[in-house]
């Protein structure tokens, strides 16, 4: 039980440091997988739901961020924002 609590805490902490697009993708994929699996009662349905939810979440998250700008990492691992390539 304690391992599950620690794992959930670590996942929440990791997700909190993501951009809106990354958060939207993760939340959309998780929600889509749960709904797809519940509706079809199969792993295939969960996979399709995860893909559809992830794409939708990414689009919603991207619309929240600055249009035309992406987040990159330099060679030292620092994040910076610049025009998308």
MOPAC internal coordinates of N, CA, C and O (Angstrom, degrees):
PM7 1SCF
backbone

  N    0.0000 0     0.00 0     0.00 0    0    0    0
  C    1.4512 1     0.00 0     0.00 0    1    0    0
  C    1.5275 1   110.74 1     0.00 0    2    1    0
  O    1.2310 1   120.85 1   137.21 1    3    2    1
  N    1.3289 1   115.97 1   -42.79 1    3    2    1
  C    1.4604 1   119.95 1  -179.00 1    5    3    2
  C    1.5303 1   111.08 1   -65.11 1    6    5    3
  O    1.2310 1   120.41 1   144.61 1    7    6    5
  N    1.3322 1   116.82 1   -35.39 1    7    6    5
  C    1.4609 1   120.33 1   178.77 1    9    7    6
  C    1.5251 1   110.80 1   -63.36 1   10    9    7
  O    1.2310 1   120.40 1   140.85 1   11   10    9
  N    1.3223 1   116.84 1   -39.15 1   11   10    9
  C    1.4642 1   120.60 1   179.52 1   13   11   10
  C    1.5198 1   110.79 1   -64.76 1   14   13   11
  O    1.2310 1   120.33 1   138.73 1   15   14   13
  N    1.3275 1   116.97 1   -41.27 1   15   14   13
  C    1.4658 1   120.82 1   179.99 1   17   15   14
  C    1.5266 1   110.04 1   -64.68 1   18   17   15
  O    1.2310 1   120.26 1   136.76 1   19   18   17
  N    1.3156 1   117.12 1   -43.24 1   19   18   17
  C    1.4618 1   121.02 1   178.68 1   21   19   18
  C    1.5254 1   110.44 1   -64.38 1   22   21   19
  O    1.2310 1   120.06 1   138.77 1   23   22   21
  N    1.3261 1   117.49 1   -41.23 1   23   22   21
  C    1.4605 1   121.35 1   179.51 1   25   23   22
  C    1.5269 1   111.14 1   -63.68 1   26   25   23
  O    1.2310 1   120.24 1   135.31 1   27   26   25
  N    1.3149 1   117.14 1   -44.69 1   27   26   25
  C    1.4702 1   120.58 1   178.59 1   29   27   26
  C    1.5210 1   110.16 1   -63.13 1   30   29   27
  O    1.2310 1   120.19 1   137.93 1   31   30   29
  N    1.3188 1   117.25 1   -42.07 1   31   30   29
  C    1.4653 1   120.71 1   177.99 1   33   31   30
  C    1.5151 1   112.09 1   -61.38 1   34   33   31
  O    1.2310 1   120.44 1   138.91 1   35   34   33
  N    1.3239 1   116.77 1   -41.09 1   35   34   33
  C    1.4631 1   120.65 1   178.68 1   37   35   34
  C    1.5250 1   111.15 1   -66.03 1   38   37   35
  O    1.2310 1   120.25 1   139.01 1   39   38   37
  N    1.3211 1   117.12 1   -40.99 1   39   38   37
  C    1.4652 1   120.38 1   179.17 1   41   39   38
  C    1.5199 1   111.56 1   -66.07 1   42   41   39
  O    1.2310 1   120.26 1   139.05 1   43   42   41
  N    1.3239 1   117.10 1   -40.95 1   43   42   41
  C    1.4686 1   120.47 1   178.55 1   45   43   42
  C    1.5232 1   109.80 1   -64.46 1   46   45   43
  O    1.2310 1   120.23 1   137.70 1   47   46   45
  N    1.3225 1   117.17 1   -42.30 1   47   46   45
  C    1.4649 1   120.66 1   178.21 1   49   47   46
  C    1.5148 1   112.37 1   -62.95 1   50   49   47
  O    1.2310 1   120.52 1   138.63 1   51   50   49
  N    1.3179 1   116.60 1   -41.37 1   51   50   49
  C    1.4642 1   120.31 1   179.03 1   53   51   50
  C    1.5173 1   111.27 1   -67.10 1   54   53   51
  O    1.2310 1   120.07 1   140.26 1   55   54   53
  N    1.3079 1   117.47 1   -39.74 1   55   54   53
  C    1.4620 1   121.28 1  -179.52 1   57   55   54
  C    1.5205 1   111.34 1   -69.11 1   58   57   55
  O    1.2310 1   119.99 1   147.90 1   59   58   57
  N    1.3164 1   117.63 1   -32.10 1   59   58   57
  C    1.4629 1   121.15 1  -178.75 1   61   59   58
  C    1.5219 1   111.82 1   -65.52 1   62   61   59
  O    1.2310 1   119.76 1   154.87 1   63   62   61
  N    1.3289 1   118.06 1   -25.13 1   63   62   61
  C    1.4609 1   120.79 1  -178.37 1   65   63   62
  C    1.5245 1   112.70 1   -89.38 1   66   65   63
  O    1.2310 1   119.74 1  -178.20 1   67   66   65
  N    1.3094 1   118.11 1     1.80 1   67   66   65
  C    1.4622 1   122.06 1  -178.32 1   69   67   66
  C    1.5257 1   111.21 1   -85.56 1   70   69   67
  O    1.2310 1   121.10 1   -16.52 1   71   70   69
  N    1.3313 1   115.51 1   163.48 1   71   70   69
  C    1.4583 1   120.83 1   173.98 1   73   71   70
  C    1.5259 1   109.45 1   -74.63 1   74   73   71
  O    1.2310 1   120.95 1    -8.65 1   75   74   73
  N    1.3146 1   115.79 1   171.35 1   75   74   73
  C    1.4684 1   120.11 1  -179.98 1   77   75   74
  C    1.5255 1   111.34 1   -62.12 1   78   77   75
  O    1.2310 1   120.06 1   142.93 1   79   78   77
  N    1.3248 1   117.49 1   -37.07 1   79   78   77
  C    1.4632 1   120.30 1   178.67 1   81   79   78
  C    1.5229 1   111.03 1   -65.59 1   82   81   79
  O    1.2310 1   120.58 1   135.71 1   83   82   81
  N    1.3329 1   116.50 1   -44.29 1   83   82   81
  C    1.4638 1   120.26 1   179.76 1   85   83   82
  C    1.5227 1   111.24 1   -65.43 1   86   85   83
  O    1.2310 1   120.62 1   139.07 1   87   86   85
  N    1.3327 1   116.42 1   -40.93 1   87   86   85
  C    1.4610 1   120.01 1   178.01 1   89   87   86
  C    1.5222 1   110.50 1   -64.21 1   90   89   87
  O    1.2310 1   120.61 1   135.31 1   91   90   89
  N    1.3280 1   116.44 1   -44.69 1   91   90   89
  C    1.4611 1   120.29 1   179.37 1   93   91   90
  C    1.5154 1   112.22 1   -61.22 1   94   93   91
  O    1.2310 1   120.62 1   140.15 1   95   94   93
  N    1.3265 1   116.42 1   -39.85 1   95   94   93
  C    1.4593 1   120.73 1   178.46 1   97   95   94
  C    1.5192 1   111.22 1   -64.08 1   98   97   95
  O    1.2310 1   120.56 1   133.07 1   99   98   97
  N    1.3270 1   116.54 1   -46.93 1   99   98   97
  C    1.4702 1   120.49 1  -178.48 1  101   99   98
  C    1.5235 1   111.73 1   -65.31 1  102  101   99
  O    1.2310 1   120.50 1   134.59 1  103  102  101
  N    1.3107 1   116.66 1   -45.41 1  103  102  101
  C    1.4666 1   120.01 1  -179.48 1  105  103  102
  C    1.5284 1   110.32 1   -67.07 1  106  105  103
  O    1.2310 1   120.27 1   137.54 1  107  106  105
  N    1.3262 1   117.09 1   -42.46 1  107  106  105
  C    1.4618 1   120.58 1   178.76 1  109  107  106
  C    1.5162 1   112.66 1   -63.62 1  110  109  107
  O    1.2310 1   120.44 1   138.53 1  111  110  109
  N    1.3296 1   116.77 1   -41.47 1  111  110  109
  C    1.4642 1   120.17 1   179.67 1  113  111  110
  C    1.5212 1   111.09 1   -66.32 1  114  113  111
  O    1.2310 1   120.46 1   137.27 1  115  114  113
  N    1.3142 1   116.72 1   -42.73 1  115  114  113
  C    1.4686 1   119.96 1   178.94 1  117  115  114
  C    1.5102 1   112.16 1   -64.10 1  118  117  115
  O    1.2310 1   120.84 1   134.02 1  119  118  117
  N    1.3158 1   116.01 1   -45.98 1  119  118  117
  C    1.4604 1   120.43 1   179.52 1  121  119  118
  C    1.5257 1   110.88 1   -65.35 1  122  121  119
  O    1.2310 1   120.50 1   136.49 1  123  122  121
  N    1.3301 1   116.65 1   -43.51 1  123  122  121
  C    1.4624 1   120.39 1   178.95 1  125  123  122
  C    1.5154 1   112.56 1   -61.93 1  126  125  123
  O    1.2310 1   120.45 1   141.63 1  127  126  125
  N    1.3317 1   116.74 1   -38.37 1  127  126  125
  C    1.4626 1   120.33 1   178.89 1  129  127  126
  C    1.5216 1   111.11 1   -65.45 1  130  129  127
  O    1.2310 1   120.72 1   137.17 1  131  130  129
  N    1.3186 1   116.23 1   -42.83 1  131  130  129
  C    1.4713 1   119.77 1   179.50 1  133  131  130
  C    1.5247 1   110.65 1   -64.33 1  134  133  131
  O    1.2310 1   120.39 1   132.46 1  135  134  133
  N    1.3231 1   116.87 1   -47.54 1  135  134  133
  C    1.4705 1   120.35 1  -178.67 1  137  135  134
  C    1.5283 1   110.57 1   -66.32 1  138  137  135
  O    1.2310 1   120.10 1   134.36 1  139  138  137
  N    1.3459 1   117.42 1   -45.64 1  139  138  137
  C    1.4654 1   120.56 1   179.73 1  141  139  138
  C    1.5138 1   112.42 1   -61.53 1  142  141  139
  O    1.2310 1   120.33 1   139.65 1  143  142  141
  N    1.3223 1   116.97 1   -40.35 1  143  142  141
  C    1.4595 1   120.70 1   178.01 1  145  143  142
  C    1.5095 1   112.64 1   -68.27 1  146  145  143
  O    1.2310 1   120.61 1   141.37 1  147  146  145
  N    1.3396 1   116.44 1   -38.63 1  147  146  145
  C    1.4653 1   120.24 1  -179.31 1  149  147  146
  C    1.5294 1   111.46 1   -69.94 1  150  149  147
  O    1.2310 1   120.43 1   140.36 1  151  150  149
  N    1.3227 1   116.79 1   -39.64 1  151  150  149
  C    1.4650 1   120.31 1  -177.15 1  153  151  150
  C    1.5271 1   111.29 1   -71.38 1  154  153  151
  O    1.2310 1   120.17 1   136.28 1  155  154  153
  N    1.3348 1   117.28 1   -43.72 1  155  154  153
  C    1.4647 1   120.13 1  -175.73 1  157  155  154
  C    1.5242 1   113.33 1   -95.84 1  158  157  155
  O    1.2310 1   120.55 1   165.23 1  159  158  157
  N    1.3153 1   116.56 1   -14.77 1  159  158  157
  C    1.4654 1   122.34 1  -178.21 1  161  159  158
  C    1.5342 1   111.28 1    57.49 1  162  161  159
  O    1.2310 1   120.93 1  -140.68 1  163  162  161
  N    1.3564 1   115.83 1    39.32 1  163  162  161
  C    1.4633 1   120.20 1   179.30 1  165  163  162
  C    1.5244 1   110.03 1  -147.82 1  166  165  163
  O    1.2310 1   121.46 1   -20.38 1  167  166  165
  N    1.3467 1   114.81 1   159.62 1  167  166  165
  C    1.4625 1   119.84 1   176.86 1  169  167  166
  C    1.5237 1   110.61 1   -69.01 1  170  169  167
  O    1.2310 1   120.22 1   146.33 1  171  170  169
  N    1.3178 1   117.19 1   -33.67 1  171  170  169
  C    1.4607 1   120.45 1   178.70 1  173  171  170
  C    1.5146 1   112.07 1   -62.30 1  174  173  171
  O    1.2310 1   120.97 1   137.94 1  175  174  173
  N    1.3246 1   115.74 1   -42.06 1  175  174  173
  C    1.4617 1   119.90 1   177.11 1  177  175  174
  C    1.5150 1   111.80 1   -64.09 1  178  177  175
  O    1.2310 1   120.86 1   143.00 1  179  178  177
  N    1.3335 1   115.95 1   -37.00 1  179  178  177
  C    1.4617 1   119.97 1   177.73 1  181  179  178
  C    1.5266 1   110.65 1   -65.86 1  182  181  179
  O    1.2310 1   120.58 1   141.20 1  183  182  181
  N    1.3357 1   116.49 1   -38.80 1  183  182  181
  C    1.4648 1   120.19 1   179.59 1  185  183  182
  C    1.5244 1   111.12 1   -66.46 1  186  185  183
  O    1.2310 1   120.56 1   135.61 1  187  186  185
  N    1.3242 1   116.54 1   -44.39 1  187  186  185
  C    1.4673 1   120.30 1   178.47 1  189  187  186
  C    1.5251 1   109.97 1   -63.89 1  190  189  187
  O    1.2310 1   120.32 1   138.03 1  191  190  189
  N    1.3204 1   117.00 1   -41.97 1  191  190  189
  C    1.4622 1   121.10 1   177.77 1  193  191  190
  C    1.5153 1   112.10 1   -62.45 1  194  193  191
  O    1.2310 1   120.35 1   141.55 1  195  194  193
  N    1.3378 1   116.94 1   -38.45 1  195  194  193
  C    1.4648 1   120.64 1   179.00 1  197  195  194
  C    1.5230 1   111.24 1   -65.31 1  198  197  195
  O    1.2310 1   120.49 1   137.83 1  199  198  197
  N    1.3258 1   116.68 1   -42.17 1  199  198  197
  C    1.4659 1   120.14 1   179.23 1  201  199  198
  C    1.5248 1   110.42 1   -65.68 1  202  201  199
  O    1.2310 1   120.34 1   131.97 1  203  202  201
  N    1.3201 1   116.95 1   -48.03 1  203  202  201
  C    1.4668 1   120.48 1  -179.29 1  205  203  202
  C    1.5284 1   110.80 1   -63.36 1  206  205  203
  O    1.2310 1   120.49 1   136.05 1  207  206  205
  N    1.3163 1   116.67 1   -43.95 1  207  206  205
  C    1.4634 1   120.05 1   179.32 1  209  207  206
  C    1.5122 1   112.29 1   -66.27 1  210  209  207
  O    1.2310 1   120.29 1   141.30 1  211  210  209
  N    1.3281 1   117.05 1   -38.70 1  211  210  209
  C    1.4597 1   120.35 1   178.20 1  213  211  210
  C    1.5176 1   112.45 1   -64.13 1  214  213  211
  O    1.2310 1   120.42 1   136.85 1  215  214  213
  N    1.3219 1   116.81 1   -43.15 1  215  214  213
  C    1.4691 1   120.38 1   177.91 1  217  215  214
  C    1.5223 1   111.50 1   -63.86 1  218  217  215
  O    1.2310 1   120.80 1   135.87 1  219  218  217
  N    1.3196 1   116.07 1   -44.13 1  219  218  217
  C    1.4627 1   120.06 1   179.34 1  221  219  218
  C    1.5224 1   110.60 1   -64.03 1  222  221  219
  O    1.2310 1   120.46 1   135.10 1  223  222  221
  N    1.3282 1   116.73 1   -44.90 1  223  222  221
  C    1.4593 1   120.43 1   179.03 1  225  223  222
  C    1.5143 1   112.66 1   -62.42 1  226  225  223
  O    1.2310 1   120.40 1   142.54 1  227  226  225
  N    1.3262 1   116.85 1   -37.46 1  227  226  225
  C    1.4646 1   120.25 1   178.27 1  229  227  226
  C    1.5183 1   111.18 1   -65.84 1  230  229  227
  O    1.2310 1   120.38 1   138.75 1  231  230  229
  N    1.3184 1   116.87 1   -41.25 1  231  230  229
  C    1.4665 1   120.11 1   178.67 1  233  231  230
  C    1.5192 1   111.50 1   -64.82 1  234  233  231
  O    1.2310 1   120.45 1   137.88 1  235  234  233
  N    1.3170 1   116.74 1   -42.12 1  235  234  233
  C    1.4657 1   120.11 1   178.86 1  237  235  234
  C    1.5238 1   110.11 1   -66.55 1  238  237  235
  O    1.2310 1   120.24 1   135.81 1  239  238  237
  N    1.3283 1   117.14 1   -44.19 1  239  238  237
  C    1.4566 1   120.47 1   179.29 1  241  239  238
  C    1.5122 1   112.61 1   -63.85 1  242  241  239
  O    1.2310 1   120.36 1   142.97 1  243  242  241
  N    1.3200 1   116.92 1   -37.03 1  243  242  241
  C    1.4583 1   120.80 1  -179.72 1  245  243  242
  C    1.5237 1   111.27 1   -67.19 1  246  245  243
  O    1.2310 1   120.04 1   146.14 1  247  246  245
  N    1.3119 1   117.53 1   -33.86 1  247  246  245
  C    1.4568 1   120.17 1  -179.06 1  249  247  246
  C    1.5189 1   111.49 1   -69.70 1  250  249  247
  O    1.2310 1   119.96 1   160.50 1  251  250  249
  N    1.3270 1   117.68 1   -19.50 1  251  250  249
  C    1.4603 1   121.60 1   179.40 1  253  251  250
  C    1.5260 1   110.48 1   -79.80 1  254  253  251
  O    1.2310 1   120.25 1   148.42 1  255  254  253
  N    1.3115 1   117.13 1   -31.58 1  255  254  253
  C    1.4566 1   121.75 1  -176.92 1  257  255  254
  C    1.5261 1   110.67 1   -81.82 1  258  257  255
  O    1.2310 1   121.04 1    -6.43 1  259  258  257
  N    1.3243 1   115.62 1   173.57 1  259  258  257
  C    1.4634 1   120.73 1   178.32 1  261  259  258
  C    1.5197 1   109.84 1   -63.95 1  262  261  259
  O    1.2310 1   120.79 1   -51.39 1  263  262  261
  N    1.3009 1   116.10 1   128.61 1  263  262  261
  C    1.4634 1   120.26 1  -179.62 1  265  263  262
  C    1.5274 1   109.97 1   -70.69 1  266  265  263
  O    1.2310 1   121.56 1   -43.26 1  267  266  265
  N    1.3218 1   114.62 1   136.74 1  267  266  265
  C    1.4503 1   120.31 1   177.29 1  269  267  266
  C    1.5156 1   114.31 1    83.95 1  270  269  267
  O    1.2310 1   120.01 1   179.56 1  271  270  269
  N    1.3287 1   117.59 1    -0.44 1  271  270  269
  C    1.4613 1   121.24 1   179.36 1  273  271  270
  C    1.5188 1   109.65 1  -116.94 1  274  273  271
  O    1.2310 1   121.01 1   -38.05 1  275  274  273
  N    1.3116 1   115.67 1   141.95 1  275  274  273
  C    1.4591 1   122.16 1   178.50 1  277  275  274
  C    1.5176 1   108.99 1  -123.96 1  278  277  275
  O    1.2310 1   121.10 1   -17.36 1  279  278  277
  N    1.3129 1   115.51 1   162.64 1  279  278  277
  C    1.4559 1   120.48 1   178.25 1  281  279  278
  C    1.5213 1   107.62 1  -104.50 1  282  281  279
  O    1.2310 1   121.21 1   -52.57 1  283  282  281
  N    1.3169 1   115.29 1   127.43 1  283  282  281
  C    1.4536 1   122.49 1  -179.52 1  285  283  282
  C    1.5220 1   109.24 1  -120.97 1  286  285  283
  O    1.2310 1   121.03 1   -12.12 1  287  286  285
  N    1.3279 1   115.63 1   167.88 1  287  286  285
  C    1.4677 1   121.54 1   174.18 1  289  287  286
  C    1.5238 1   108.11 1  -119.38 1  290  289  287
  O    1.2310 1   121.05 1   -43.55 1  291  290  289
  N    1.3362 1   115.59 1   136.45 1  291  290  289
  C    1.4588 1   118.75 1   175.36 1  293  291  290
  C    1.5260 1   109.51 1   -82.86 1  294  293  291
  O    1.2310 1   120.40 1     2.03 1  295  294  293
  N    1.3093 1   116.84 1  -177.97 1  295  294  293
  C    1.4617 1   119.73 1  -175.03 1  297  295  294
  C    1.5199 1   113.25 1   -68.28 1  298  297  295
  O    1.2310 1   120.21 1   167.51 1  299  298  297
  N    1.3340 1   117.21 1   -12.49 1  299  298  297
  C    1.4644 1   121.09 1   177.17 1  301  299  298
  C    1.5245 1   112.33 1   -96.68 1  302  301  299
  O    1.2310 1   120.43 1  -178.26 1  303  302  301
  N    1.3277 1   116.79 1     1.74 1  303  302  301
  C    1.4556 1   121.16 1   178.32 1  305  303  302
  C    1.5137 1   114.42 1    89.37 1  306  305  303
  O    1.2310 1   120.13 1  -178.13 1  307  306  305
  N    1.3293 1   117.35 1     1.87 1  307  306  305
  C    1.4671 1   120.05 1   179.45 1  309  307  306
  C    1.5213 1   109.56 1   -78.53 1  310  309  307
  O    1.2310 1   120.81 1   -38.07 1  311  310  309
  N    1.3119 1   116.05 1   141.93 1  311  310  309
  C    1.4634 1   121.24 1   180.00 1  313  311  310
  C    1.5209 1   109.62 1   -90.23 1  314  313  311
  O    1.2310 1   120.96 1   -39.42 1  315  314  313
  N    1.3368 1   115.78 1   140.58 1  315  314  313
  C    1.4573 1   120.87 1   174.77 1  317  315  314
  C    1.5193 1   108.75 1  -144.84 1  318  317  315
  O    1.2310 1   121.02 1   -19.48 1  319  318  317
  N    1.3226 1   115.65 1   160.52 1  319  318  317
  C    1.4565 1   122.16 1  -177.00 1  321  319  318
  C    1.5215 1   108.91 1  -110.58 1  322  321  319
  O    1.2310 1   120.57 1   -46.38 1  323  322  321
  N    1.3322 1   116.51 1   133.62 1  323  322  321
  C    1.4603 1   122.11 1   178.57 1  325  323  322
  C    1.5259 1   108.29 1  -151.59 1  326  325  323
  O    1.2310 1   121.05 1   -12.56 1  327  326  325
  N    1.3309 1   115.60 1   167.44 1  327  326  325
  C    1.4678 1   119.64 1   177.95 1  329  327  326
  C    1.5239 1   109.87 1   -57.65 1  330  329  327
  O    1.2310 1   120.96 1   -39.81 1  331  330  329
  N    1.3185 1   115.76 1   140.19 1  331  330  329
  C    1.4653 1   120.42 1   179.56 1  333  331  330
  C    1.5202 1   109.80 1   -65.69 1  334  333  331
  O    1.2310 1   120.83 1   -33.30 1  335  334  333
  N    1.3051 1   116.01 1   146.70 1  335  334  333
  C    1.4708 1   121.43 1  -179.34 1  337  335  334
  C    1.4908 1   110.46 1   -88.29 1  338  337  335
  O    1.2310 1   120.10 1   180.00 1  339  338  337

